[in-house]
Amino acid sequence: MRIAREAFKKTAPGRRVFLSFHADIDTKAPEAPLVLFYESQNGRRLDRASRLFARTLLPALGAGARIRGQGLGVLRNNPADVKVLIELRNMA
């Protein structure tokens, strides 16, 4: 999160958006549509602003796109006001 902290150092709160784009290579993962992740842990939504942002983007991303809460490292302790990981595809 050092990179995010440095990037947002001079940005006013309420104006910080962090998008992390991923295209993984995992032969064991099923072929999946586009997924937007927001921060969640043990089923608890920790970041309502990011969840709302992801839900707002969802209709523009096509059939099969979905959102999901998960405790991913790139989202945890991230200083952004809105933070979303976008899993574009499985390259395998």
N, CA, C and O atoms as a MOPAC input file, in Angstrom:
PM7 MOZYME 1SCF
protein

 N      0.79700 1    -1.18000 1     0.00000 1
 C      0.00000 1     0.00000 1     0.00000 1
 C      0.85300 1     1.26300 1     0.00000 1
 O      0.33300 1     2.37900 1    -0.02700 1
 N      2.15800 1     1.07300 1     0.03000 1
 C      3.06500 1     2.21800 1    -0.01100 1
 C      2.81900 1     3.06000 1    -1.25700 1
 O      2.83500 1     4.28900 1    -1.18400 1
 N      2.59400 1     2.42000 1    -2.38800 1
 C      2.36400 1     3.13900 1    -3.64300 1
 C      1.07500 1     3.95600 1    -3.55900 1
 O      1.05000 1     5.11500 1    -3.97300 1
 N      0.01900 1     3.36900 1    -3.03200 1
 C     -1.25500 1     4.09100 1    -2.89100 1
 C     -1.10500 1     5.26200 1    -1.92900 1
 O     -1.60100 1     6.35600 1    -2.19800 1
 N     -0.42800 1     5.03900 1    -0.82100 1
 C     -0.24200 1     6.13200 1     0.15000 1
 C      0.52000 1     7.30300 1    -0.48800 1
 O      0.16100 1     8.46500 1    -0.30300 1
 N      1.56000 1     6.98000 1    -1.22700 1
 C      2.34900 1     8.02000 1    -1.88400 1
 C      1.51200 1     8.74000 1    -2.95100 1
 O      1.56000 1     9.96600 1    -3.05200 1
 N      0.76100 1     7.99300 1    -3.73000 1
 C     -0.05000 1     8.59300 1    -4.79200 1
 C     -1.13100 1     9.51500 1    -4.24900 1
 O     -1.46700 1    10.51600 1    -4.88000 1
 N     -1.67400 1     9.18900 1    -3.09400 1
 C     -2.77200 1     9.97300 1    -2.52500 1
 C     -2.32300 1    11.00500 1    -1.49200 1
 O     -3.15600 1    11.67000 1    -0.87700 1
 N     -1.02300 1    11.14000 1    -1.30300 1
 C     -0.50200 1    12.02000 1    -0.26500 1
 C     -1.05000 1    13.44600 1    -0.36800 1
 O     -1.36700 1    14.05900 1     0.65200 1
 N     -1.16100 1    13.96900 1    -1.56600 1
 C     -1.60500 1    15.35000 1    -1.75300 1
 C     -3.04000 1    15.44400 1    -2.28100 1
 O     -3.46900 1    16.50400 1    -2.73900 1
 N     -3.76500 1    14.35300 1    -2.21600 1
 C     -5.14300 1    14.34500 1    -2.70100 1
 C     -6.09800 1    14.48500 1    -1.53100 1
 O     -5.95800 1    13.80500 1    -0.51400 1
 N     -7.05600 1    15.36000 1    -1.68100 1
 C     -8.02700 1    15.61800 1    -0.61200 1
 C     -8.90900 1    14.39600 1    -0.36600 1
 O     -9.29600 1    13.71500 1    -1.31600 1
 N     -9.23200 1    14.11100 1     0.89100 1
 C    -10.17700 1    13.02600 1     1.19200 1
 C    -11.48100 1    13.23700 1     0.43200 1
 O    -11.94200 1    14.36300 1     0.24200 1
 N    -12.05600 1    12.12200 1     0.00500 1
 C    -13.29100 1    12.16900 1    -0.77000 1
 C    -13.04600 1    12.19600 1    -2.27000 1
 O    -13.99400 1    12.14200 1    -3.05500 1
 N    -11.77700 1    12.28000 1    -2.67800 1
 C    -11.44000 1    12.35400 1    -4.10500 1
 C    -10.46700 1    11.24900 1    -4.51800 1
 O     -9.89300 1    11.30200 1    -5.60500 1
 N    -10.28000 1    10.25300 1    -3.65700 1
 C     -9.27700 1     9.20700 1    -3.90200 1
 C     -9.95500 1     7.91500 1    -4.34700 1
 O    -10.68000 1     7.28600 1    -3.57600 1
 N     -9.71200 1     7.52500 1    -5.60300 1
 C    -10.26800 1     6.28500 1    -6.16400 1
 C     -9.10600 1     5.40500 1    -6.60600 1
 O     -8.21900 1     5.85000 1    -7.33400 1
 N     -9.11800 1     4.15400 1    -6.15900 1
 C     -8.06200 1     3.19500 1    -6.48100 1
 C     -8.70100 1     2.02800 1    -7.23000 1
 O     -9.56700 1     1.33900 1    -6.69100 1
 N     -8.27000 1     1.80800 1    -8.47200 1
 C     -8.73600 1     0.67300 1    -9.26400 1
 C     -7.53500 1    -0.22700 1    -9.54300 1
 O     -6.49900 1     0.24000 1   -10.01600 1
 N     -7.67600 1    -1.49700 1    -9.25400 1
 C     -6.61800 1    -2.46800 1    -9.48300 1
 C     -7.12200 1    -3.47500 1   -10.51400 1
 O     -8.08300 1    -4.19800 1   -10.24900 1
 N     -6.49600 1    -3.53100 1   -11.67400 1
 C     -6.92000 1    -4.40900 1   -12.76500 1
 C     -6.07800 1    -5.67600 1   -12.76400 1
 O     -4.85100 1    -5.61400 1   -12.68800 1
 N     -6.74500 1    -6.83200 1   -12.85000 1
 C     -6.05200 1    -8.11600 1   -12.78700 1
 C     -6.51400 1    -9.04500 1   -13.90600 1
 O     -7.69600 1    -9.09000 1   -14.24500 1
 N     -5.57300 1    -9.77700 1   -14.46500 1
 C     -5.83800 1   -10.85700 1   -15.40900 1
 C     -4.96000 1   -12.01500 1   -14.94900 1
 O     -3.78900 1   -12.09700 1   -15.31900 1
 N     -5.52200 1   -12.90100 1   -14.15000 1
 C     -4.75400 1   -13.98100 1   -13.53700 1
 C     -4.51700 1   -15.14900 1   -14.49400 1
 O     -5.16800 1   -15.27800 1   -15.53100 1
 N     -3.57200 1   -15.98000 1   -14.11200 1
 C     -3.31600 1   -17.23500 1   -14.81400 1
 C     -3.46700 1   -18.33300 1   -13.77500 1
 O     -2.56600 1   -18.55800 1   -12.96700 1
 N     -4.59500 1   -19.00900 1   -13.79600 1
 C     -4.87300 1   -20.06400 1   -12.82300 1
 C     -5.61700 1   -21.17900 1   -13.54400 1
 O     -6.80600 1   -21.05500 1   -13.83500 1
 N     -4.91100 1   -22.26900 1   -13.83000 1
 C     -5.51500 1   -23.36800 1   -14.58400 1
 C     -6.62100 1   -24.07100 1   -13.80100 1
 O     -7.45000 1   -24.75800 1   -14.39800 1
 N     -6.65000 1   -23.91500 1   -12.47300 1
 C     -7.67000 1   -24.58000 1   -11.65700 1
 C     -8.92900 1   -23.73600 1   -11.48600 1
 O     -9.96400 1   -24.24300 1   -11.05500 1
 N     -8.84200 1   -22.46500 1   -11.81900 1
 C    -10.00600 1   -21.58400 1   -11.66000 1
 C    -10.95500 1   -21.75800 1   -12.83600 1
 O    -10.51100 1   -21.91900 1   -13.97300 1
 N    -12.24000 1   -21.72800 1   -12.57700 1
 C    -13.19300 1   -21.84700 1   -13.68100 1
 C    -13.19700 1   -20.58200 1   -14.53000 1
 O    -12.83400 1   -19.50300 1   -14.06300 1
 N    -13.60800 1   -20.73000 1   -15.76700 1
 C    -13.77900 1   -19.55800 1   -16.63200 1
 C    -14.86200 1   -18.70800 1   -16.00000 1
 O    -15.97200 1   -19.18500 1   -15.76200 1
 N    -14.55400 1   -17.48000 1   -15.73200 1
 C    -15.50600 1   -16.62700 1   -15.02400 1
 C    -15.65500 1   -15.29500 1   -15.74000 1
 O    -14.72300 1   -14.82500 1   -16.39200 1
 N    -16.82100 1   -14.69300 1   -15.61700 1
 C    -17.00800 1   -13.36600 1   -16.18500 1
 C    -16.28300 1   -12.31900 1   -15.33400 1
 O    -15.70700 1   -12.63700 1   -14.29400 1
 N    -16.32200 1   -11.12400 1   -15.77200 1
 C    -15.71100 1   -10.00400 1   -15.06700 1
 C    -16.23300 1    -9.91400 1   -13.63900 1
 O    -17.43900 1    -9.99900 1   -13.40700 1
 N    -15.32200 1    -9.74100 1   -12.68000 1
 C    -15.70900 1    -9.63700 1   -11.27000 1
 C    -15.08400 1    -8.38000 1   -10.68400 1
 O    -13.90200 1    -8.10800 1   -10.89700 1
 N    -15.87900 1    -7.61600 1    -9.94500 1
 C    -15.38800 1    -6.45300 1    -9.20900 1
 C    -15.40800 1    -6.81200 1    -7.73500 1
 O    -16.44500 1    -7.21600 1    -7.20900 1
 N    -14.26900 1    -6.66900 1    -7.06100 1
 C    -14.17500 1    -6.98700 1    -5.64500 1
 C    -14.11100 1    -5.70400 1    -4.82700 1
 O    -13.42700 1    -4.75000 1    -5.19800 1
 N    -14.82500 1    -5.69400 1    -3.71900 1
 C    -14.71000 1    -4.62800 1    -2.73200 1
 C    -14.28500 1    -5.28600 1    -1.42400 1
 O    -14.37400 1    -6.50600 1    -1.29200 1
 N    -13.82800 1    -4.50200 1    -0.46700 1
 C    -13.30100 1    -5.08400 1     0.77200 1
 C    -14.40100 1    -5.62900 1     1.66700 1
 O    -15.38500 1    -4.95200 1     1.96300 1
 N    -14.21100 1    -6.85200 1     2.08100 1
 C    -15.13300 1    -7.53600 1     2.97500 1
 C    -14.32600 1    -8.56000 1     3.75300 1
 O    -13.28400 1    -9.02400 1     3.28900 1
 N    -14.80700 1    -8.90800 1     4.92500 1
 C    -14.11600 1    -9.92300 1     5.71200 1
 C    -15.14500 1   -10.71700 1     6.49700 1
 O    -15.99000 1   -10.14300 1     7.18400 1
 N    -15.07400 1   -12.03300 1     6.39400 1
 C    -16.00600 1   -12.92100 1     7.08600 1
 C    -17.46800 1   -12.54100 1     6.81400 1
 O    -18.30900 1   -12.58200 1     7.71300 1
 N    -17.75300 1   -12.17300 1     5.56400 1
 C    -19.12000 1   -11.83700 1     5.18300 1
 C    -19.56800 1   -10.44700 1     5.59900 1
 O    -20.68100 1   -10.04300 1     5.26500 1
 N    -18.73200 1    -9.70200 1     6.31700 1
 C    -19.08200 1    -8.34000 1     6.73600 1
 C    -18.59000 1    -7.34700 1     5.69300 1
 O    -17.41700 1    -7.35600 1     5.32000 1
 N    -19.48100 1    -6.50400 1     5.23100 1
 C    -19.08300 1    -5.46300 1     4.28400 1
 C    -18.34800 1    -4.37600 1     5.05000 1
 O    -18.93700 1    -3.69400 1     5.88900 1
 N    -17.06500 1    -4.21500 1     4.76300 1
 C    -16.26800 1    -3.23500 1     5.47800 1
 C    -16.24100 1    -1.88700 1     4.76600 1
 O    -15.93400 1    -0.86400 1     5.37900 1
 N    -16.55600 1    -1.88500 1     3.49800 1
 C    -16.37300 1    -0.68600 1     2.69200 1
 C    -17.60800 1    -0.43200 1     1.83600 1
 O    -17.67500 1    -0.86300 1     0.68500 1
 N    -18.56400 1     0.25700 1     2.39300 1
 C    -19.82700 1     0.51000 1     1.68800 1
 C    -19.65400 1     1.40000 1     0.47400 1
 O    -20.33400 1     1.20300 1    -0.53300 1
 N    -18.75100 1     2.38500 1     0.54400 1
 C    -18.53900 1     3.29500 1    -0.58800 1
 C    -18.01400 1     2.52800 1    -1.80100 1
 O    -18.46300 1     2.76200 1    -2.92300 1
 N    -17.07400 1     1.62100 1    -1.58400 1
 C    -16.52300 1     0.83300 1    -2.69000 1
 C    -17.55400 1    -0.15200 1    -3.23700 1
 O    -17.61000 1    -0.38600 1    -4.44400 1
 N    -18.36000 1    -0.72100 1    -2.36300 1
 C    -19.41800 1    -1.63100 1    -2.81400 1
 C    -20.42300 1    -0.88100 1    -3.67600 1
 O    -20.84600 1    -1.38900 1    -4.71400 1
 N    -20.80500 1     0.30400 1    -3.26600 1
 C    -21.73800 1     1.12100 1    -4.04500 1
 C    -21.13500 1     1.49100 1    -5.39300 1
 O    -21.82300 1     1.44400 1    -6.41200 1
 N    -19.85400 1     1.85800 1    -5.41000 1
 C    -19.15700 1     2.18700 1    -6.65200 1
 C    -19.17900 1     0.98600 1    -7.60400 1
 O    -19.49600 1     1.13400 1    -8.78400 1
 N    -18.84600 1    -0.19100 1    -7.09600 1
 C    -18.84300 1    -1.40700 1    -7.91600 1
 C    -20.25000 1    -1.70800 1    -8.44000 1
 O    -20.41400 1    -2.06800 1    -9.60600 1
 N    -21.25000 1    -1.56500 1    -7.59400 1
 C    -22.63700 1    -1.82100 1    -8.02600 1
 C    -23.07600 1    -0.83900 1    -9.10100 1
 O    -23.84500 1    -1.19800 1    -9.99300 1
 N    -22.59600 1     0.39200 1    -9.02300 1
 C    -22.93200 1     1.40700 1   -10.01200 1
 C    -22.29600 1     1.08500 1   -11.36300 1
 O    -22.91100 1     1.32100 1   -12.40300 1
 N    -21.07700 1     0.55200 1   -11.36200 1
 C    -20.39400 1     0.17900 1   -12.60600 1
 C    -20.98700 1    -1.06800 1   -13.25800 1
 O    -20.92900 1    -1.21600 1   -14.47800 1
 N    -21.53800 1    -1.93600 1   -12.47700 1
 C    -21.96900 1    -3.25800 1   -12.92700 1
 C    -22.81700 1    -3.25200 1   -14.20700 1
 O    -22.50700 1    -4.02900 1   -15.11000 1
 N    -23.85400 1    -2.43800 1   -14.34200 1
 C    -24.67300 1    -2.48700 1   -15.55500 1
 C    -23.90200 1    -2.16900 1   -16.84000 1
 O    -24.28500 1    -2.62800 1   -17.91600 1
 N    -22.83700 1    -1.40200 1   -16.74200 1
 C    -22.06700 1    -1.03900 1   -17.92900 1
 C    -21.05500 1    -2.10300 1   -18.33300 1
 O    -20.41000 1    -1.97000 1   -19.37300 1
 N    -20.90200 1    -3.15300 1   -17.53600 1
 C    -19.85100 1    -4.13400 1   -17.77800 1
 C    -20.30400 1    -5.39500 1   -18.50100 1
 O    -19.49800 1    -6.29200 1   -18.74800 1
 N    -21.56800 1    -5.46800 1   -18.83700 1
 C    -22.04000 1    -6.58400 1   -19.64300 1
 C    -22.60000 1    -7.74400 1   -18.85000 1
 O    -22.46000 1    -7.83300 1   -17.63100 1
 N    -23.23900 1    -8.62600 1   -19.59100 1
 C    -23.88600 1    -9.79800 1   -18.99900 1
 C    -22.86100 1   -10.67500 1   -18.28900 1
 O    -21.75800 1   -10.89000 1   -18.79200 1
 N    -23.22900 1   -11.16700 1   -17.13700 1
 C    -22.37700 1   -12.07500 1   -16.39300 1
 C    -21.43000 1   -11.38800 1   -15.41800 1
 O    -20.87900 1   -12.04900 1   -14.53800 1
 N    -21.22500 1   -10.08100 1   -15.55000 1
 C    -20.35000 1    -9.37100 1   -14.61000 1
 C    -21.01900 1    -9.39100 1   -13.23900 1
 O    -22.24500 1    -9.38300 1   -13.13500 1
 N    -20.20600 1    -9.41800 1   -12.19700 1
 C    -20.76400 1    -9.47400 1   -10.84300 1
 C    -19.83100 1    -8.79300 1    -9.85500 1
 O    -18.67600 1    -8.50800 1   -10.17400 1
 N    -20.33500 1    -8.53300 1    -8.65300 1
 C    -19.49900 1    -7.96400 1    -7.60700 1
 C    -19.40000 1    -8.96100 1    -6.46700 1
 O    -20.25700 1    -9.83000 1    -6.30300 1
 N    -18.33700 1    -8.82000 1    -5.67900 1
 C    -18.12100 1    -9.75800 1    -4.58400 1
 C    -17.23000 1    -9.09900 1    -3.52500 1
 O    -16.25400 1    -8.42800 1    -3.85800 1
 N    -17.56200 1    -9.28900 1    -2.29400 1
 C    -16.73500 1    -8.80100 1    -1.20200 1
 C    -15.68100 1    -9.82900 1    -0.85100 1
 O    -15.96400 1   -11.02500 1    -0.78800 1
 N    -14.46700 1    -9.36200 1    -0.62200 1
 C    -13.38600 1   -10.27300 1    -0.25600 1
 C    -12.26800 1    -9.47300 1     0.41400 1
 O    -12.08200 1    -8.29400 1     0.11500 1
 N    -11.53500 1   -10.10700 1     1.30600 1
 C    -10.43900 1    -9.45300 1     2.01700 1
 C     -9.12700 1    -9.57700 1     1.27800 1
 O     -8.23400 1   -10.29700 1     1.72500 1
 N     -8.99000 1    -8.89500 1     0.15900 1
 C     -7.78200 1    -8.97700 1    -0.66000 1
 C     -6.73300 1    -7.96800 1    -0.18700 1
 O     -7.07100 1    -6.86200 1     0.23500 1
 N     -5.47700 1    -8.35500 1    -0.26100 1
 C     -4.39200 1    -7.52600 1     0.22400 1
 C     -4.34200 1    -6.13800 1    -0.39300 1
 O     -4.04200 1    -5.16600 1     0.30000 1
 N     -4.62700 1    -6.03200 1    -1.67600 1
 C     -4.55600 1    -4.73800 1    -2.36000 1
 C     -5.65500 1    -3.78200 1    -1.87400 1
 O     -5.55200 1    -2.57200 1    -2.07700 1
 N     -6.69500 1    -4.31300 1    -1.24000 1
 C     -7.78600 1    -3.48700 1    -0.73400 1
 C     -7.64200 1    -3.16300 1     0.74900 1
 O     -8.05700 1    -2.09500 1     1.20000 1
 N     -7.05100 1    -4.08700 1     1.50500 1
 C     -6.87700 1    -3.87900 1     2.95700 1
 C     -5.92200 1    -2.72800 1     3.24300 1
 O     -4.88200 1    -2.60000 1     2.59600 1
 N     -6.27400 1    -1.90300 1     4.19900 1
 C     -5.43700 1    -0.77600 1     4.63600 1
 C     -5.09000 1     0.19900 1     3.51200 1
 O     -4.12300 1     0.95300 1     3.61700 1
 N     -5.85900 1     0.18400 1     2.46500 1
 C     -5.65500 1     1.09600 1     1.34700 1
 C     -6.26100 1     2.44200 1     1.72400 1
 O     -7.41100 1     2.48100 1     2.16200 1
 N     -5.53300 1     3.54600 1     1.57200 1
 C     -6.03400 1     4.84900 1     2.00900 1
 C     -7.09000 1     5.46800 1     1.09300 1
 O     -7.63300 1     6.52300 1     1.42100 1
 N     -7.38900 1     4.85000 1    -0.02700 1
 C     -8.36600 1     5.41400 1    -0.96200 1
 C     -9.76600 1     5.43800 1    -0.34300 1
 O    -10.09900 1     4.61600 1     0.51100 1
 N    -10.56600 1     6.38800 1    -0.78900 1
 C    -11.95400 1     6.47300 1    -0.33700 1
 C    -12.80000 1     5.38800 1    -0.99700 1
 O    -13.72400 1     4.84900 1    -0.38900 1
 N    -12.47400 1     5.08000 1    -2.23800 1
 C    -13.13000 1     4.01600 1    -2.99800 1
 C    -12.02800 1     3.14500 1    -3.57600 1
 O    -11.10200 1     3.64400 1    -4.21500 1
 N    -12.13100 1     1.83800 1    -3.34800 1
 C    -11.11500 1     0.91200 1    -3.85300 1
 C    -11.78800 1    -0.35000 1    -4.36100 1
 O    -12.57600 1    -0.98700 1    -3.66100 1
 N    -11.45300 1    -0.69500 1    -5.61000 1
 C    -12.07100 1    -1.84400 1    -6.26000 1
 C    -11.01100 1    -2.60100 1    -7.04700 1
 O    -10.22000 1    -2.00100 1    -7.77500 1
 N    -10.99700 1    -3.91900 1    -6.89800 1
 C    -10.14500 1    -4.77800 1    -7.71600 1
 C    -11.02700 1    -5.33000 1    -8.82500 1
 O    -12.10700 1    -5.85800 1    -8.56100 1
 N    -10.57100 1    -5.20900 1   -10.05900 1
 C    -11.34400 1    -5.68400 1   -11.21000 1
 C    -10.61600 1    -6.88300 1   -11.80500 1
 O     -9.52800 1    -6.75800 1   -12.36800 1
 N    -11.23900 1    -8.03700 1   -11.66800 1
 C    -10.69800 1    -9.27100 1   -12.23000 1
 C    -11.23900 1    -9.38500 1   -13.64800 1
 O    -12.39900 1    -9.74200 1   -13.85300 1
 N    -10.38200 1    -9.07600 1   -14.63200 1
 C    -10.82400 1    -9.00300 1   -16.01600 1
 C    -11.05800 1   -10.37000 1   -16.65300 1
 O    -12.04500 1   -10.57800 1   -17.35800 1
 N    -10.13600 1   -11.29700 1   -16.39700 1
 C    -10.27800 1   -12.62400 1   -16.98200 1
 C     -9.21900 1   -13.55100 1   -16.44500 1
 O     -8.25700 1   -13.12500 1   -15.80600 1
 N     -9.40900 1   -14.81700 1   -16.71100 1
 C     -8.40800 1   -15.82700 1   -16.38900 1
 C     -7.68600 1   -16.14300 1   -17.69600 1
 O     -8.29400 1   -16.65500 1   -18.63600 1
 N     -6.41500 1   -15.84400 1   -17.75300 1
 C     -5.63900 1   -16.01800 1   -18.98300 1
 C     -5.34100 1   -17.49300 1   -19.30000 1
 O     -4.91400 1   -17.81700 1   -20.40800 1
 N     -5.56700 1   -18.37700 1   -18.32800 1
 C     -5.30400 1   -19.79600 1   -18.55200 1
 C     -6.30400 1   -20.35200 1   -19.53700 1
 O     -6.25500 1   -21.53800 1   -19.86300 1

